[in-house]
């Protein structure tokens, strides 16, 4: 794991012209599995071992929930908290604001980590997602809150699942009068 981080840091320094600080940040965030699950920011996971997906996303189910798994085409309401793994800093929190977030998993602009990591959850379920940069905000980050190449942790809770699919978008009516 250290070899991968060192290689990533050297690549950053040599080929992209980034600073030593950028290289150190990239190396620190390159291997989310290097952090012990009990040391992850947010709610403690104890000694649970994260499930590792081929994409690099890892997750730990904190609570399983009940009912059917989240479908791709129906709105769901969630609470979530986002943390940076580099320093444990919280950068986003719907719980503190007490404003649940509504999403649909097949929405094109949704973070790939949420599409993959929330799939299979059930209402009342809570999951900790350990997200590599490529499935979150990538090399550019989300300034000023999330630096580029940051591995992040999301603590996600599915509050409810709608019983109705999201309506399909309808094309807008033309702005002109028909000829004739």
trRosetta pair geometry for C-beta under 8 A, 3 or more apart (Angstrom, degrees):
i j d omega theta_ij theta_ji phi_ij phi_ji
1 4 5.8 -51 -155 32 36 111
1 5 6.6 32 150 -15 66 106
1 31 4.9 99 -166 -151 106 164
1 33 7.2 -129 -114 82 136 99
1 34 5.2 153 160 -86 147 107
2 5 5.6 -56 -149 40 36 111
2 6 6.0 36 154 -20 70 107
3 6 5.8 -54 -144 38 29 110
3 7 6.2 31 156 -20 64 107
4 7 5.8 -55 -147 37 28 111
4 8 6.3 29 154 -19 63 107
4 30 6.2 -168 125 137 98 131
4 31 6.2 109 84 -67 124 118
5 8 5.7 -54 -147 36 30 113
5 9 6.3 31 154 -20 64 106
5 27 4.1 82 177 -159 95 84
5 28 7.5 77 -152 -56 127 24
5 30 4.8 167 -106 57 74 135
5 31 5.8 -74 -62 -8 106 117
5 34 7.8 8 -49 -46 136 157
6 9 5.6 -54 -148 36 32 112
6 10 6.3 29 155 -16 66 106
6 27 6.7 47 -76 -126 33 127
7 10 5.9 -56 -146 38 30 108
7 11 6.2 33 154 -20 64 107
8 11 5.7 -54 -147 36 29 113
8 12 6.4 33 153 -22 62 106
8 23 8.0 159 118 -158 70 74
8 26 5.4 -144 140 137 110 110
8 27 5.8 159 80 -91 106 64
8 30 4.8 158 41 -100 166 150
9 12 5.6 -54 -153 33 30 115
9 13 6.5 27 152 -16 64 106
9 23 4.1 83 -159 174 80 99
9 24 6.7 46 -127 -76 123 35
9 26 6.0 162 -92 79 61 104
9 27 4.0 -4 -61 -58 114 118
10 13 5.7 -55 -147 38 34 110
10 14 5.9 19 161 -10 70 114
10 23 7.5 75 -56 -153 23 131
11 14 6.2 -63 -136 45 25 101
11 15 5.6 -23 -175 22 65 118
11 16 7.5 48 139 -5 69 101
12 15 7.4 -65 -112 50 10 81
12 16 5.5 -43 -153 40 50 119
12 18 4.8 -43 168 48 95 128
12 22 6.1 -151 164 117 131 98
12 23 4.3 170 85 -103 126 80
12 26 5.0 152 -57 34 155 159
13 16 7.9 23 -11 48 6 79
13 18 6.5 -86 -89 66 40 79
13 20 6.9 30 -102 -93 115 57
13 23 4.9 4 -53 -78 93 146
18 22 3.6 -98 168 87 121 145
18 23 6.0 149 98 -49 111 76
18 26 7.6 87 95 -19 158 133
19 22 4.7 105 53 5 73 99
19 23 7.1 -132 101 -2 43 87
20 23 5.5 -54 -150 37 35 114
20 24 6.3 38 151 -21 66 103
21 24 5.7 -51 -147 35 31 111
21 25 6.4 33 152 -19 63 104
22 25 5.6 -54 -149 36 32 112
22 26 6.3 32 153 -19 66 105
22 148 7.7 4 -146 70 101 117
23 26 5.6 -52 -147 36 32 111
23 27 6.3 31 154 -18 65 106
24 27 5.7 -54 -146 38 31 110
24 28 6.2 31 155 -20 65 108
25 28 5.8 -56 -146 37 29 111
25 29 6.2 8 161 -2 65 114
25 86 6.8 -12 -143 -109 77 152
25 147 6.1 -71 -177 123 146 145
25 148 7.7 84 117 74 133 74
25 149 6.5 116 122 79 96 112
25 150 7.6 -44 171 -82 106 73
26 29 6.2 -71 -144 49 26 97
26 30 6.1 47 155 -55 65 102
26 149 4.7 -10 -110 128 76 158
27 30 5.6 -38 -144 1 29 122
28 86 5.2 69 127 -117 130 98
29 32 7.7 8 -171 -68 56 75
29 85 6.6 129 -119 64 77 110
29 86 6.0 -43 -70 -62 94 105
29 133 6.4 72 139 -46 123 113
29 149 5.3 138 80 136 136 82
29 150 5.2 -112 -128 -132 154 33
29 151 4.3 176 -163 -2 83 88
30 149 7.6 -11 -73 173 69 113
30 151 7.6 -111 -15 -37 9 122
31 34 4.1 67 111 -20 113 113
31 151 7.9 -68 66 -47 20 158
32 35 6.5 -51 -174 24 50 106
32 56 7.5 106 27 169 122 91
32 58 6.3 -166 110 19 126 124
32 85 6.3 -164 -123 -54 83 173
32 130 4.7 149 162 159 136 111
32 131 7.4 152 -87 59 160 21
32 132 5.8 -122 -12 -77 126 74
32 151 4.4 -174 -79 -166 99 145
33 50 7.6 -136 -112 59 80 130
33 52 7.1 11 -89 -99 125 130
33 58 6.7 130 -81 -46 84 153
33 130 7.8 113 -71 126 54 147
35 39 5.3 -126 -180 83 92 113
35 40 6.1 109 126 -78 126 71
35 85 6.1 -136 -20 -169 159 119
35 130 8.0 -166 61 -140 116 135
36 39 4.4 80 64 7 89 108
36 40 7.8 -130 95 -29 51 73
37 40 5.8 -27 -160 -10 42 116
37 45 4.9 -81 160 83 105 129
37 46 7.7 -8 114 78 113 39
37 47 7.1 104 73 -153 121 24
37 48 5.9 -124 144 75 155 67
37 49 6.6 -149 -25 -111 150 32
37 50 5.8 176 -94 -30 118 92
37 60 6.3 104 -151 -61 126 150
38 44 6.5 15 -147 -156 69 92
38 45 6.5 -131 -90 64 47 78
38 46 6.3 -17 -98 -178 97 12
38 47 6.5 -9 -56 -80 116 49
40 45 6.3 24 44 7 123 121
40 83 7.9 124 169 80 78 140
40 85 7.2 -45 -134 -119 74 94
40 128 6.6 102 120 167 150 143
40 130 6.8 -92 -120 -90 137 111
40 153 5.5 139 -176 -106 108 158
41 83 3.6 -146 94 157 139 159
41 84 7.5 56 3 63 156 41
41 85 6.8 -148 2 -105 109 49
41 88 3.9 159 -91 -138 118 75
41 89 7.9 -62 -116 29 162 24
41 90 7.4 -170 162 -71 135 70
41 153 5.4 163 57 52 92 139
42 81 6.0 151 -114 91 113 122
42 83 5.5 -141 -41 -12 97 142
42 128 6.3 165 89 -120 140 116
42 153 5.8 -139 -1 121 128 127
42 155 4.3 174 -166 -45 147 131
43 62 6.1 44 101 -124 137 154
43 126 7.8 7 51 149 158 134
43 128 7.0 -141 61 -72 94 121
43 155 5.7 112 13 -131 102 145
45 48 4.7 -92 162 45 99 112
45 50 8.0 22 151 -66 163 82
45 60 4.8 33 -142 120 141 161
45 62 6.8 -100 -109 -92 81 91
45 128 6.0 -95 -73 26 127 153
48 60 4.9 108 113 -151 130 123
49 60 7.8 174 96 -102 21 104
50 58 3.8 46 148 169 138 114
50 59 6.0 138 -157 61 93 17
50 60 5.0 -77 -100 -55 71 89
50 128 7.8 -92 -105 91 105 101
50 130 5.9 -24 -133 13 161 132
51 58 6.5 162 77 -156 45 64
51 59 5.5 -20 53 61 95 76
51 60 7.3 156 7 -82 77 45
52 56 7.9 -29 -166 -144 89 23
52 57 7.8 155 -155 88 48 44
52 58 5.0 -23 -99 -101 65 92
53 56 7.1 -31 79 38 82 23
53 57 4.6 4 43 64 123 88
53 58 7.1 -159 12 -80 76 39
53 59 7.7 34 -20 4 106 98
53 116 6.5 180 104 166 175 128
55 112 7.7 -144 -179 145 149 120
55 116 6.2 -61 38 -148 157 170
55 132 7.9 -161 135 36 78 120
55 134 8.0 -143 174 93 89 113
55 135 6.2 82 146 -73 121 133
56 132 4.1 -25 134 3 131 143
56 134 6.8 74 51 51 147 113
56 135 6.6 -172 75 -15 105 124
57 113 5.8 160 -108 -130 123 79
57 116 5.4 149 21 107 166 133
57 117 5.7 -133 -179 -71 139 98
57 129 6.5 -30 -165 -163 103 96
57 130 7.1 143 -166 74 51 62
57 131 6.1 -2 -119 -111 83 61
57 132 6.9 -112 -72 12 50 89
57 135 5.6 -41 -69 55 102 176
58 129 7.5 139 80 -163 50 47
58 130 4.0 -12 66 57 101 114
59 117 5.5 152 -75 -143 134 94
59 127 5.3 4 -173 177 120 113
59 128 6.4 159 -154 82 64 53
59 129 5.1 -21 -99 -103 96 58
59 130 6.8 -164 -76 15 41 76
60 127 6.9 161 79 -159 43 66
60 128 4.7 -2 54 53 94 105
60 130 7.9 53 -7 -19 91 105
61 64 5.8 40 167 -86 134 63
61 125 6.9 -52 -149 -166 100 105
61 126 7.5 113 -167 81 58 54
61 127 5.4 -35 -106 -103 55 85
62 126 4.2 -49 69 101 110 103
62 127 6.4 -171 11 -92 84 25
62 128 6.1 83 -39 -20 111 93
62 155 7.6 20 -9 -150 149 95
63 124 6.6 -92 130 143 123 76
63 125 5.7 -170 98 -142 78 42
63 126 4.2 52 33 28 99 96
63 157 7.8 27 51 -123 119 94
64 122 6.6 20 150 40 67 118
64 125 5.6 -48 157 -111 24 97
65 121 6.2 72 19 176 151 75
65 122 3.3 176 108 82 119 88
65 123 5.5 154 -170 74 118 32
65 124 4.0 147 -128 74 75 76
65 125 2.8 -65 -21 -46 125 82
65 126 7.5 142 -50 -10 97 53
65 158 6.2 14 -104 60 155 114
66 122 5.7 -171 57 137 14 134
66 123 6.4 -44 64 72 66 84
66 124 5.6 16 17 44 81 136
67 122 5.1 157 63 -168 75 110
67 123 5.1 16 42 30 135 106
67 124 7.8 112 15 18 105 107
67 161 7.3 -163 113 30 140 132
68 71 7.3 8 131 -42 121 92
68 122 6.7 161 85 -123 24 96
68 161 7.2 -115 74 81 94 162
69 119 7.3 38 166 177 119 55
69 120 5.0 -40 -146 -136 130 32
69 121 6.7 109 -148 60 75 27
69 122 5.8 -71 -97 -75 45 78
70 74 7.7 -147 -169 66 66 98
70 76 5.5 -17 -136 -66 115 153
70 105 6.4 114 136 -35 116 136
70 118 5.9 -32 60 144 162 92
70 119 6.4 -125 74 -123 107 36
70 120 7.1 -25 35 27 90 18
70 121 5.3 21 -10 64 119 78
70 122 7.2 -151 -33 -89 73 31
70 158 6.2 -133 -68 -120 121 150
70 161 6.0 -157 -113 -103 67 124
71 74 4.7 60 67 14 110 108
71 105 7.6 -164 115 30 38 124
71 161 7.3 104 17 -169 85 127
71 165 7.9 -74 109 -100 136 81
72 104 7.6 60 160 169 48 80
72 105 4.7 -97 -135 80 56 113
72 106 4.3 65 164 -44 99 108
72 119 7.4 8 -81 -110 82 104
73 104 6.7 12 -157 -170 28 114
73 105 7.8 -64 -42 53 28 87
73 106 5.7 -7 -84 18 61 134
73 165 4.6 -5 130 -140 110 102
73 166 5.9 -132 175 24 68 91
74 104 6.8 -171 92 -126 16 92
74 161 6.0 60 110 -179 128 87
74 162 4.7 -156 175 68 100 93
74 163 7.5 -44 -151 -162 140 2
74 164 6.8 144 -132 87 100 33
74 165 5.4 -85 -83 -106 75 45
74 166 6.5 176 -118 -26 28 77
75 102 5.4 5 -172 -176 113 106
75 103 7.2 153 -147 81 66 24
75 104 5.3 -54 -89 -73 57 89
75 161 7.9 155 93 -158 49 47
75 162 4.3 48 62 -5 85 138
75 164 8.0 6 24 76 98 76
75 166 5.7 109 -43 -77 85 95
76 102 7.1 167 82 -148 36 60
76 103 6.1 -23 60 65 84 74
76 104 7.4 135 11 -95 76 42
76 105 7.5 33 11 -34 122 90
76 118 7.5 176 74 163 153 135
76 158 5.8 -41 178 -145 129 98
76 159 7.7 140 170 50 79 69
76 160 6.8 -180 -154 91 63 49
76 161 5.1 -21 -106 -105 91 65
76 162 6.9 -125 -74 1 42 82
77 100 4.4 38 180 145 103 139
77 101 7.2 149 -156 74 57 38
77 102 5.3 -31 -96 -93 70 75
77 158 7.7 107 77 -166 52 55
77 159 4.4 -53 101 64 98 114
77 160 4.8 22 38 47 109 89
78 94 7.4 95 109 57 70 156
78 100 6.3 150 68 -166 27 92
78 101 5.4 -31 66 64 84 90
78 102 7.8 149 17 -95 72 27
78 103 6.5 -18 13 20 119 109
78 118 7.2 -67 -85 -125 151 137
78 156 5.7 -16 -173 -165 131 91
78 157 6.2 149 -160 76 74 50
78 158 5.6 -39 -100 -103 87 47
78 159 6.1 -179 -101 3 26 89
79 94 4.9 -153 -145 88 63 111
79 95 4.9 69 -177 -71 125 83
79 100 5.6 -71 -68 -111 72 78
79 101 7.4 131 -102 15 29 86
79 156 7.6 158 84 -154 50 44
79 157 4.7 -2 55 55 93 107
79 159 6.2 83 -14 -47 88 113
80 92 7.2 5 109 116 97 108
80 93 7.7 -139 103 -129 53 38
80 94 5.5 58 44 15 64 116
80 95 7.9 -164 56 -25 19 89
80 101 6.4 -35 17 24 108 133
80 154 5.5 -13 -166 -171 114 103
80 155 6.6 156 -154 79 57 54
80 156 4.7 -6 -104 -103 97 70
80 157 7.2 -168 -73 22 53 67
81 90 6.2 -42 -178 -141 104 110
81 92 6.8 170 -153 94 40 65
81 93 4.5 17 -117 -112 86 82
81 94 7.4 -127 -67 26 58 67
81 95 6.1 -35 -59 13 105 115
81 154 7.1 156 77 -154 44 54
81 155 4.6 0 51 50 96 104
82 90 7.0 116 81 -160 53 61
82 91 5.1 -51 99 62 106 89
82 92 3.9 31 32 47 114 103
82 93 7.3 -133 27 -61 65 58
82 146 7.8 -47 144 -76 135 121
82 152 5.7 -2 -168 175 97 129
82 153 7.2 152 -155 81 49 50
82 154 5.3 -20 -98 -99 73 77
83 88 5.9 -21 -175 -159 122 44
83 89 6.6 153 -155 78 70 37
83 90 5.5 -40 -96 -96 78 54
83 91 7.0 148 -111 8 24 82
83 152 6.5 154 78 -164 46 76
83 153 4.6 -14 60 60 101 98
83 154 7.8 -179 21 -78 71 32
83 155 7.6 43 -5 -12 109 97
84 87 5.7 18 93 44 116 77
84 88 6.9 -46 73 8 71 8
84 89 4.7 10 33 53 113 90
84 91 6.2 75 -34 -26 93 119
84 146 6.8 175 -85 -123 104 73
84 147 7.6 56 -128 22 137 92
84 150 5.6 -58 -133 -170 97 129
84 151 7.9 99 -163 78 59 54
84 152 5.9 -49 -104 -108 44 79
84 153 8.0 -90 -3 19 1 81
85 88 7.5 25 -143 -69 26 49
85 130 7.5 60 -77 -148 135 89
85 150 7.5 158 30 179 83 80
85 151 4.6 -25 26 95 134 98
85 152 6.4 -153 -17 -105 87 23
85 153 5.9 105 -71 -24 88 99
86 89 7.8 -15 71 15 84 100
86 147 7.9 -12 15 42 152 125
86 150 6.7 -82 -12 -136 117 92
86 151 7.5 126 -40 50 78 83
90 93 5.8 13 171 -46 124 120
91 145 4.2 116 -165 176 118 109
91 146 5.8 104 156 -63 171 83
91 152 7.7 -69 33 -132 128 126
92 145 7.0 70 -48 168 89 151
93 96 4.3 50 114 9 122 111
93 97 6.8 145 103 -5 73 88
94 97 5.7 -64 -152 49 40 106
94 98 7.8 129 157 -65 63 5
94 99 5.6 -106 -159 76 85 67
94 100 6.1 81 156 -116 133 29
94 101 5.2 -106 -92 -25 156 99
95 98 6.9 21 -176 -77 35 49
100 159 5.5 -59 -126 14 145 154
103 107 6.5 -118 -170 20 79 136
103 110 6.0 96 -165 -112 122 127
103 114 6.8 -55 154 152 166 141
103 118 7.8 87 86 61 135 171
104 107 4.6 107 71 -37 88 103
104 110 7.6 -139 76 -47 54 140
104 166 4.8 -13 -101 -41 155 149
105 110 6.7 -127 -147 82 34 168
105 114 7.4 -149 -121 128 74 87
105 115 5.3 116 -168 -129 84 67
105 118 6.3 -150 -97 83 112 115
105 119 6.2 106 -152 -76 152 84
106 115 7.7 89 -88 -129 34 111
107 110 4.6 96 76 -28 95 109
110 114 5.3 -102 168 75 104 121
110 115 5.5 120 104 -56 118 94
111 114 4.5 87 67 3 94 102
111 115 7.2 -161 93 -7 50 83
111 131 7.9 4 155 -152 131 151
111 135 7.0 77 166 155 92 68
111 136 5.9 9 -159 -127 127 50
111 137 8.0 -41 -119 -57 116 63
112 115 5.5 -53 -148 35 38 114
112 116 6.1 22 160 -7 70 111
112 134 7.9 -35 63 130 142 68
112 135 4.5 -110 87 -148 107 75
112 136 7.9 -106 52 -58 85 31
113 116 6.2 -64 -144 47 27 101
113 117 5.3 9 166 -7 67 126
113 129 5.8 119 168 158 109 141
113 131 4.2 9 -126 -125 152 125
113 135 4.0 105 -63 139 87 107
113 136 5.3 4 -12 -74 139 73
113 154 7.0 132 129 9 127 134
114 117 5.9 -60 -119 49 24 101
114 118 5.3 10 -178 -8 66 119
114 129 7.8 -117 -90 -19 50 176
114 154 7.5 -32 -85 80 83 171
114 156 7.5 143 -126 -95 85 154
115 118 7.1 -54 -123 39 9 96
115 119 6.6 21 160 -34 51 110
116 119 6.1 -52 -152 18 24 116
116 135 7.0 -61 33 -154 134 135
117 127 6.6 -180 166 116 93 135
117 129 4.0 24 -160 -109 155 131
117 131 7.3 -65 -45 -82 149 101
117 154 7.2 111 109 64 157 123
117 156 7.0 119 123 20 114 148
118 121 5.3 -63 -168 14 58 127
118 127 7.4 175 -105 51 52 137
118 156 6.0 -92 -93 137 96 156
118 158 7.0 124 -159 -72 101 110
121 125 4.3 -162 -168 85 91 141
121 127 5.8 -110 -95 -13 123 131
121 156 7.4 -98 -75 111 169 115
121 158 4.9 152 128 -21 123 137
122 125 4.7 104 55 -29 64 123
122 158 6.6 -178 103 71 22 142
123 158 5.4 -110 -109 119 37 107
123 159 7.1 -11 -149 128 82 20
123 160 5.7 30 -129 -117 118 35
123 161 5.3 -110 -63 -4 107 98
124 157 7.9 -27 -165 -173 22 91
124 158 6.9 -30 19 80 25 85
124 159 7.9 63 -70 -131 41 28
125 157 7.1 -179 95 -146 44 56
125 158 5.1 23 53 32 86 110
126 155 7.1 7 -177 179 99 84
126 156 7.0 173 -151 91 55 47
126 157 4.4 -14 -102 -99 88 85
126 158 7.8 -148 -74 16 45 66
127 155 7.8 178 91 -152 39 46
127 156 5.4 -14 62 62 84 94
127 157 8.0 163 19 -82 60 42
128 153 6.2 -7 -174 -172 95 104
128 154 7.3 166 -155 85 47 47
128 155 5.3 -17 -103 -103 76 71
128 156 7.8 164 -92 19 26 71
129 153 6.7 158 81 -157 56 51
129 154 4.4 0 52 55 109 95
129 155 7.9 -160 21 -72 72 25
129 156 6.3 29 -9 -1 112 117
130 151 7.1 11 178 172 78 108
130 153 5.6 -15 -103 -104 61 83
131 135 5.2 -124 -163 85 91 108
131 136 4.6 95 138 -52 128 117
131 151 6.5 166 85 -163 55 62
131 152 5.0 -16 61 65 110 79
131 153 7.0 174 14 -89 85 28
131 154 6.4 39 -18 -2 128 100
132 135 5.6 77 63 17 75 100
132 136 7.3 -172 93 2 34 99
132 151 5.7 -30 -117 -112 43 92
133 136 5.9 -81 -142 49 32 98
133 137 6.8 -65 -154 65 73 61
133 138 5.5 98 159 -117 93 23
133 139 6.9 78 157 -61 135 45
133 148 7.6 49 -146 172 136 53
133 149 4.7 -37 -92 -142 162 42
133 150 6.0 118 -95 53 96 35
133 151 6.2 -73 -42 -71 74 55
134 138 6.2 53 -112 -100 40 75
136 146 7.5 -117 141 173 123 154
136 150 7.2 -75 90 83 139 82
136 151 7.9 134 16 -134 141 32
136 152 5.3 121 -120 29 168 119
137 140 6.7 -106 157 77 87 70
137 141 4.9 50 124 -144 129 29
137 142 4.6 -100 -128 -27 148 92
137 146 5.1 106 33 109 161 138
137 148 7.5 -121 116 -116 101 45
137 150 6.7 11 57 48 113 99
137 152 7.7 61 9 -12 104 135
138 141 7.4 -122 75 -44 55 33
138 148 7.2 -30 114 -148 56 78
138 149 7.5 -19 159 -74 35 49
139 148 4.9 16 170 -168 43 114
139 149 5.6 18 -117 -55 53 85
140 143 7.8 -77 159 -16 78 96
140 148 5.3 -31 -124 -102 7 104
141 146 4.5 -167 -168 110 92 77
141 147 4.7 -99 -98 157 155 17
141 148 4.1 -97 -23 -64 101 45
141 149 7.3 -51 -59 13 92 45
141 150 5.9 65 -111 3 101 112
142 145 5.6 -22 100 62 96 96
142 146 4.1 42 43 43 89 111
143 146 7.5 -101 -63 58 30 56
143 147 7.7 50 -88 -103 73 44
146 150 5.2 -137 -176 47 87 148
146 152 6.7 -31 -131 -70 125 134
147 150 5.0 114 66 -52 73 117
158 161 6.9 13 172 -54 120 90
162 166 8.0 97 71 -63 148 67
